[in-house]
Amino acid sequence: MKLRKRAVLKVIVALFYVAGLIAAVDAALTARTSTGAVAWTVSLVSFPFIAVPAYVVFGRNKFEGMADAFRERHEEIDSVLDQFGHKLDPWEIAPGETASWYRAISELTEFDIVHGNDVRLLQNGEATFASILDGIAAAEDYILFQFYMIHDDGLGQRVKAALTERAQAGVDVFVLYDEIGSSGLPTRFVDELRAAGIEVSAFRPNQGWRNRFQLNFRNHRKLVVVDGKTAWVGGHNVGDEYLGLDPEFSPWRDTHVRIEGPAALQAQLTILADWYWATREIPDVNWVPQPAPDSDQHVIIVPTAPTGKLETASLFFVSALSAARERIWLSAPYFVPDEAVVKALQLAALRGVDVRIVTSGKGDSLPVYLAGFHYIYELRGLGIRFYSYEPGFLHEKVMLIDDEVSVVGTHNFDNRSFRLNFEVASVILDESFAGEMQQMFEDDFAHSRQIDASGLEQKPLWWRVGVRLARLASPVL
């Protein structure tokens, strides 16, 4: 019996090593980044008992099946897209009237810049959810409500009550959430929404045999659309910590925008594409653009996803950074850029662009937090200024390019947002709004400590080793 057990054990060990070698070859051939290929290959060959199961769950970088799902009902979907495109035609800015990098974004997203919008900057949770809850209360026909994370806490209960009231008043309400981000959401919470007549679904990234075991792909978008007229997008999720009520991370620093006008339809199509993947249903919604009455700001919504052959998120940021001539100010909780973005920042600094980057002084993910210091050190000596936000946890994802281009969205500056997550950003092309963004950044700088990149080499050995190990693992975090 003992000999048989030993023989079985040897076979299992041999199978793990063979599987590790096969997976290592696959990682070397298919990983989207060289650092990712190295990290997976070394892990799979050296520690197959741990790395092989991890590779099965986290190893792939391309989300499969979405295009096939849309082809299943292409006639109906094409009809929706035709309505969307034709109705927005009068509000679109012709490609020849914009800078070349805007054309690149339009090609990536299949959206065009549209005018006739009014954009309001919403700093921190109280302002954001006061605006969203007011918008929900004013809904007449429907509400599309999509968040990565929904908690059953004080804010979650307020949101549930607001959505329930509108549903009982005859408004169609659709709620979409991510299983990983909302893993703690009780079944009871969802059941109560459904009992009120609200359509609720998880994003369901595991549909299809190719996605069956994958936990890599997450829908990180935070979007609300009311009646096709008004949209909200930004960094907040639905949870009390976003109102600054978590003692460990308070005060929470985050940013959202409220957009009224034709750009709301671009946000609407972004949500509905996700809703269709999750449910195979296409709700009947409004596709007639409603321009803002007293404003004409130019906006484009930029959804990015790991579904195509192009890395839309990374290309979006590289194009924006490469277009800067005077200023790049950006803020993100994590700073783990890919090689292309690092080079774009280096070139911007060499052009004399004022590059300032604010990250959080508190990390909620130690490996990602540590990995950021590798890139801060790598970008030393170029005049790039790094800041550590000190009062609390900084979670906003915003960027200011020169004196006109503002970006507010859901992208973190890391591999997950660049290559693995479904994300969305709003790009606002307006000098007045950029002035508000500048003031917001200056307030954040005033509450931050500037990081001495050259001094990082004086840190203890254990800290520097941790930074390098975290950086090596960052492509697969």
C-alpha positions in Angstrom: 0.0 0.0 0.0 2.8 2.4 0.9 4.6 1.7 -2.3 1.4 2.4 -4.3 0.9 5.7 -2.5 4.5 6.7 -3.2 4.0 5.7 -6.9 0.8 7.8 -7.1 2.6 10.7 -5.4 5.4 10.5 -7.9 3.0 10.6 -10.8 1.2 13.6 -9.3 4.5 15.4 -8.8 5.6 14.6 -12.4 2.2 15.8 -13.8 2.5 19.1 -12.0 6.0 19.7 -13.4 4.9 18.7 -16.9 1.9 21.0 -16.6 4.2 23.7 -15.3 6.4 23.4 -18.3 3.5 23.4 -20.7 1.9 26.4 -19.0 5.3 28.2 -19.0 5.6 27.8 -22.7 2.0 29.1 -23.1 2.8 32.1 -20.9 6.0 32.9 -22.8 4.1 32.8 -26.1 0.9 34.6 -25.1 1.6 37.0 -22.2 1.0 40.6 -23.3 4.1 41.9 -21.5 7.6 40.7 -21.2 7.6 41.2 -17.5 4.4 39.2 -17.2 5.9 36.4 -19.3 9.0 36.3 -17.1 7.0 36.3 -13.9 4.7 33.5 -15.0 7.5 31.4 -16.6 9.7 31.5 -13.5 6.8 30.8 -11.2 5.5 27.9 -13.2 8.8 26.2 -13.6 10.0 26.8 -10.0 6.8 26.4 -8.0 4.3 24.4 -10.2 2.2 23.2 -7.3 1.2 26.8 -6.5 1.7 28.4 -9.9 -0.2 26.0 -12.1 -3.6 26.4 -10.3 -2.9 30.1 -10.2 -2.3 30.2 -13.9 -5.5 28.4 -14.6 -7.4 31.0 -12.7 -5.4 34.2 -13.3 -3.2 33.5 -16.3 -5.1 34.7 -19.3 -5.1 38.3 -20.5 -7.8 38.2 -23.1 -11.5 38.1 -22.3 -13.2 35.6 -24.7 -16.7 35.3 -26.0 -18.1 38.9 -26.0 -17.9 39.3 -29.7 -19.6 35.9 -30.2 -22.4 36.9 -27.8 -23.1 40.1 -29.7 -23.2 38.2 -33.0 -26.0 36.0 -31.6 -28.4 38.9 -31.9 -26.6 41.1 -34.3 -29.6 42.3 -36.2 -31.3 43.7 -33.0 -28.0 45.1 -31.7 -27.2 46.7 -35.1 -30.5 48.4 -34.9 -29.7 49.8 -31.5 -26.3 51.0 -32.7 -27.8 52.6 -35.8 -30.2 54.6 -33.6 -27.3 55.6 -31.3 -25.1 56.7 -34.2 -27.6 58.6 -36.3 -29.1 60.5 -33.3 -25.7 61.7 -32.2 -24.5 62.8 -35.6 -25.6 66.5 -35.2 -23.6 66.7 -31.9 -20.4 65.1 -33.1 -17.2 67.1 -33.7 -15.8 66.2 -37.1 -12.4 64.5 -36.9 -10.7 67.2 -39.0 -11.6 69.8 -36.4 -9.8 68.0 -33.5 -6.2 67.2 -32.6 -4.8 63.9 -34.1 -4.7 62.2 -30.7 -8.5 62.7 -30.3 -8.9 60.8 -33.6 -6.9 57.9 -32.2 -9.2 57.8 -29.1 -12.3 57.8 -31.4 -10.8 54.9 -33.4 -10.2 53.0 -30.2 -13.7 53.6 -28.7 -15.8 54.0 -31.8 -17.2 57.1 -30.1 -16.7 60.7 -31.3 -16.3 63.9 -29.3 -19.8 65.4 -28.8 -20.7 69.0 -27.8 -23.8 70.3 -25.9 -22.7 68.9 -22.5 -22.6 70.3 -19.0 -20.0 68.7 -16.7 -20.0 69.2 -12.9 -16.9 68.2 -10.9 -17.9 66.2 -7.7 -15.2 66.0 -5.1 -15.5 63.3 -2.5 -18.3 61.0 -1.5 -20.8 63.4 0.0 -21.0 65.6 -3.1 -21.0 62.6 -5.4 -23.7 60.6 -3.8 -25.8 63.6 -3.1 -25.8 64.3 -6.8 -26.4 60.7 -7.8 -29.3 60.3 -5.3 -30.9 63.5 -6.5 -30.6 62.2 -10.1 -32.2 58.9 -9.1 -35.1 60.8 -7.4 -35.7 62.8 -10.6 -35.8 59.8 -12.9 -38.9 59.5 -15.0 -38.4 56.5 -17.3 -35.4 54.4 -16.3 -32.1 54.2 -14.3 -29.0 52.3 -15.3 -26.9 51.7 -12.2 -23.5 49.9 -12.5 -20.8 49.7 -9.8 -17.8 47.4 -9.2 -18.5 47.3 -5.5 -21.8 47.6 -3.7 -21.9 47.2 0.1 -24.8 46.4 2.4 -24.1 49.3 4.7 -25.5 52.7 5.4 -24.8 54.1 1.9 -25.9 50.8 0.3 -29.2 51.0 2.2 -29.7 54.6 1.1 -29.1 53.7 -2.5 -31.4 50.6 -2.3 -34.2 52.7 -0.8 -33.8 55.4 -3.5 -33.8 52.8 -6.3 -36.8 50.9 -4.7 -38.8 54.1 -4.5 -38.4 54.8 -8.2 -39.1 51.2 -9.2 -42.3 51.3 -7.2 -43.2 54.6 -9.0 -43.0 52.8 -12.3 -39.5 53.7 -13.4 -37.5 50.8 -14.9 -34.3 50.2 -12.8 -31.4 48.0 -13.9 -28.5 47.2 -11.4 -25.3 45.6 -12.5 -22.4 44.7 -10.2 -19.1 42.7 -10.3 -19.0 39.4 -8.4 -15.4 39.9 -7.1 -15.9 43.6 -6.1 -19.2 42.9 -4.5 -18.3 39.5 -3.1 -19.6 40.5 0.3 -23.0 41.6 -0.9 -25.7 39.4 0.8 -28.2 37.5 -1.3 -30.9 39.1 0.9 -29.8 42.6 -0.5 -30.2 41.4 -4.1 -33.5 39.6 -3.3 -35.0 42.8 -1.8 -34.1 44.8 -4.9 -35.7 42.2 -7.1 -38.8 42.0 -4.9 -39.2 45.8 -5.6 -39.3 45.1 -9.3 -35.6 46.0 -10.0 -33.7 44.0 -12.6 -30.4 42.9 -11.0 -27.5 41.0 -12.4 -23.9 40.2 -11.7 -21.5 40.8 -14.6 -20.9 37.1 -14.9 -17.4 37.0 -16.4 -17.2 33.2 -16.2 -19.7 32.6 -19.0 -18.4 30.3 -21.7 -15.9 27.4 -21.3 -12.9 29.6 -22.1 -13.7 31.9 -19.1 -14.9 29.1 -16.8 -12.1 29.2 -14.3 -10.9 32.8 -14.7 -11.1 35.3 -11.9 -8.8 37.7 -13.7 -11.4 39.8 -15.5 -13.4 42.2 -13.5 -15.8 44.9 -14.4 -14.4 47.9 -12.6 -16.7 50.5 -14.1 -18.8 52.9 -11.9 -21.6 54.4 -14.0 -25.1 55.7 -13.6 -27.4 56.9 -16.4 -30.8 58.4 -15.8 -33.3 58.7 -18.7 -30.5 58.9 -21.3 -30.0 62.5 -20.3 -27.6 62.5 -17.4 -24.6 60.3 -16.5 -22.2 59.9 -13.6 -18.7 58.4 -13.8 -15.7 58.4 -11.5 -13.8 56.5 -8.8 -16.5 56.0 -6.1 -18.1 52.7 -5.2 -21.2 52.2 -3.1 -19.9 51.9 0.4 -19.6 53.9 3.7 -15.8 54.1 3.3 -16.3 56.3 0.2 -18.0 58.8 2.5 -15.0 58.8 4.8 -16.6 56.6 7.4 -13.8 54.0 7.6 -11.4 55.1 10.5 -8.5 53.3 8.9 -8.6 55.1 5.6 -10.5 58.3 6.5 -10.7 60.9 5.1 -11.3 59.1 1.7 -10.3 61.2 -1.3 -12.1 60.5 -4.5 -13.6 62.3 -7.6 -16.6 61.8 -9.8 -18.3 63.9 -12.6 -21.9 64.5 -13.5 -22.5 64.8 -17.2 -25.7 66.2 -18.7 -26.0 66.1 -22.5 -25.4 63.9 -25.5 -22.3 62.2 -23.9 -24.7 60.5 -21.5 -25.8 58.3 -24.4 -22.2 57.1 -24.8 -22.1 56.1 -21.1 -25.5 54.5 -21.7 -24.2 52.3 -24.5 -21.2 51.3 -22.3 -23.5 50.1 -19.6 -25.9 48.3 -22.0 -23.1 46.4 -23.6 -22.1 45.0 -20.2 -25.8 44.4 -19.4 -26.3 42.4 -22.6 -23.2 40.2 -21.9 -24.5 39.5 -18.4 -28.2 38.9 -19.3 -28.6 38.6 -23.1 -31.2 41.3 -22.8 -31.4 44.7 -24.4 -33.6 47.1 -22.5 -35.8 49.6 -24.3 -34.2 53.0 -23.6 -34.1 56.5 -25.0 -31.6 57.3 -27.8 -32.6 60.9 -28.4 -29.8 63.2 -27.3 -30.8 66.0 -24.9 -28.3 68.9 -24.9 -27.7 70.8 -21.7 -29.6 74.0 -21.8 -26.8 76.5 -20.8 -23.5 74.8 -21.6 -21.6 73.5 -24.7 -18.7 71.5 -23.3 -17.0 68.9 -25.4 -16.9 65.3 -24.0 -16.1 61.8 -25.1 -16.6 58.7 -23.0 -13.8 56.2 -23.2 -14.6 52.6 -22.3 -11.7 50.2 -22.3 -11.7 46.4 -22.0 -9.6 43.3 -22.5 -11.7 42.0 -25.4 -9.9 43.1 -28.5 -6.5 42.7 -30.0 -5.5 46.3 -29.1 -4.8 47.3 -25.5 -7.2 50.2 -25.4 -6.5 51.5 -21.9 -2.7 51.6 -22.3 -3.0 53.1 -25.8 -5.4 55.7 -24.5 -3.0 56.9 -21.8 0.0 56.8 -24.1 -1.8 58.9 -26.6 -2.9 61.5 -24.0 0.6 61.7 -22.4 2.3 62.0 -25.7 0.1 64.9 -26.7 1.0 67.0 -23.6 3.0 70.1 -24.3 2.9 72.0 -21.0 1.4 69.9 -18.2 0.6 66.4 -17.1 -0.9 66.2 -13.6 -2.3 62.9 -12.7 -3.6 61.2 -9.5 -4.1 57.5 -8.8 -3.9 55.3 -5.8 -1.5 52.9 -7.5 1.4 53.8 -9.8 2.5 50.7 -11.6 2.7 51.8 -15.2 3.7 49.6 -18.1 6.8 50.1 -20.2 5.0 52.2 -22.9 3.5 54.6 -20.3 6.9 54.9 -18.6 8.5 55.9 -21.9 5.7 58.4 -22.6 6.3 60.0 -19.2 10.0 60.1 -19.8 9.6 61.8 -23.2 7.1 64.3 -21.7 9.6 65.2 -19.0 12.4 65.6 -21.6 10.1 67.9 -23.6 9.9 70.1 -20.6 6.4 69.2 -19.7 5.5 69.8 -16.0 4.8 66.3 -14.8 3.3 65.8 -11.3 2.0 62.5 -10.0 0.0 62.1 -6.8 -0.4 58.7 -5.2 -1.8 57.5 -1.9 0.3 57.7 1.2 -1.7 54.8 2.5 -1.9 51.5 0.6 -4.8 49.0 0.8 -2.7 46.5 -1.3 0.8 46.2 0.1 2.4 44.5 -3.0 1.0 47.1 -5.4 1.9 49.9 -3.1 5.5 48.7 -2.8 5.8 48.1 -6.6 5.0 51.8 -7.2 8.3 52.8 -5.6 10.2 50.9 -8.3 8.7 53.1 -11.0 9.1 56.3 -8.9 12.8 55.5 -8.6 13.1 54.6 -12.3 11.7 58.0 -13.2 14.1 60.0 -11.0 16.3 62.7 -12.3 13.9 63.9 -15.0 12.2 66.6 -13.0 9.0 64.6 -12.5 7.5 65.4 -9.1 5.9 62.7 -7.1 3.5 63.3 -4.1 2.2 61.2 -1.3 -1.3 62.2 -0.3 -1.2 62.3 3.5 -4.6 62.9 5.2 -6.2 59.6 4.2 -6.6 57.2 1.3 -6.5 58.7 -2.1 -8.6 56.7 -4.5 -9.4 59.1 -7.3 -8.3 58.4 -11.0 -8.0 61.8 -12.6 -5.6 63.6 -15.1 -5.1 67.1 -16.4 -3.3 67.6 -19.7 -2.2 71.2 -20.5 -5.0 73.8 -20.0 -7.9 72.0 -21.8 -8.0 68.2 -21.3 -9.4 66.7 -18.2 -9.9 63.0 -17.5 -12.1 61.6 -14.7 -12.7 57.8 -14.6 -12.1 54.4 -13.1 -8.6 53.5 -14.3 -5.9 52.8 -11.8 -2.4 53.3 -13.1 -1.6 49.6 -13.0 -1.5 46.4 -15.1 -5.0 45.3 -14.0 -6.6 48.5 -15.3 -4.5 48.6 -18.4 -5.0 45.0 -19.5 -7.5 43.0 -17.4 -10.4 45.2 -16.2 -13.4 46.7 -17.9 -12.9 50.4 -17.2 -14.3 53.7 -18.4 -13.2 57.4 -18.4 -14.7 60.7 -19.3 -12.6 63.1 -21.2 -13.7 66.7 -21.0 -12.2 69.2 -23.4 -12.9 72.6 -21.8 -10.6 75.3 -20.4 -13.1 76.4 -17.7 -13.5 72.8 -16.4 -9.7 72.4 -16.6 -9.4 75.4 -14.3 -11.5 73.6 -11.7 -9.4 70.5 -12.1 -6.2 72.6 -11.6 -7.6 74.1 -8.4 -8.5 70.6 -7.2 -5.0 69.3 -7.9 -3.4 72.3 -6.2 -5.4 71.5 -3.1 -4.2 67.9 -3.2 -0.6 69.0 -3.6 -1.0 71.2 -0.6 -2.1 68.1 1.4 0.7 65.9 0.1 4.3 65.2 0.9 6.7 65.4 -2.0 8.6 62.1 -2.5 12.4 62.2 -2.8 13.0 59.6 -5.5 16.7 59.7 -5.2 16.5 59.0 -1.4 14.7 55.7 -2.0 18.1 53.9 -2.4 18.8 54.8 1.2 15.9 52.7 2.5 16.6 49.5 4.4 17.6 46.4 2.5 14.4 44.5 3.4 12.3 47.4 2.0 14.3 47.5 -1.3 14.0 43.7 -1.7 10.3 43.9 -1.1 9.9 46.7 -3.7 11.8 44.6 -6.3 9.8 41.4 -5.6 6.5 43.4 -5.7 7.5 44.9 -9.0 8.3 41.4 -10.4 4.8 40.2 -9.3 2.9 43.3 -10.4 2.0 42.0 -13.9 0.0 39.2 -12.3 -1.4 41.0 -9.3 
